[in-house]
């Protein structure tokens, strides 16, 4: 790793999908990006190589963000010389859509608990570092499902993301006096490697019911995150920014 005075960013779940696009977007804006991954080192290395090929700086870093010890170590290693300008909490807890009639309490509890666990320790440590340096930006990646059910089987996911949104508002309230802006991006359906297996007809229907006429790409979400960490959003904190092309407008 090079010693550098570049601003630093950590993107959890940064090796694929929204995380990979965000890592690239922040690197393009001059950040040295820690690309966190859990299981796919090859994917993380590819993100780093692409960033470096474009003239940026990045490095891959392994950690299970649901584990408090690993999360704390990840944050400290990403900060390096006790500097961290941006934290993007993108790594969420995986789940299988399941109707409530077949959803066990253990599965529901695990989803909600892990969703918050993936952000809690990172947030605590980031507040300490950013507060000491006089400021920073934290962005949580949530979901538009937090606003209400789009289909059967999403109760655990929606509840977990709604809890994350509420947590973020409390963090924003306490972090503001430290010079730290805290916001949330809440995407609707995003076309990623994980979601690509959904039927084409389903994706087409989503696009047809979206005012902007298409489904989201990872870069759409990454652009919103880059906006929130930029100087232009310096007076924006405690906000949940929906990134769904207007799909949810008709439900409100």
Protein Blocks (a to p, Z undefined) as FASTA:
>chain_A
ZZdfbdcdddehklgcjlmmmmmmmmmnopacddddfklmmlmmmmmmmmmmnopacddd
dddfkbmklmmmmmmmmnonopafbdcdfbccddddddfklmcfklmmmmmmmmmmmmmm
mmmmmmmmmmmnopacddddddfklnocfbghilmmmmmmmmmmmmmmmmmmmmmmnopa
cddddddddddfklmmpcfklmmmmmmmgmnopacdfklmmmmmmmmmmmklmmgghiac
ddehhmmmmmZZ
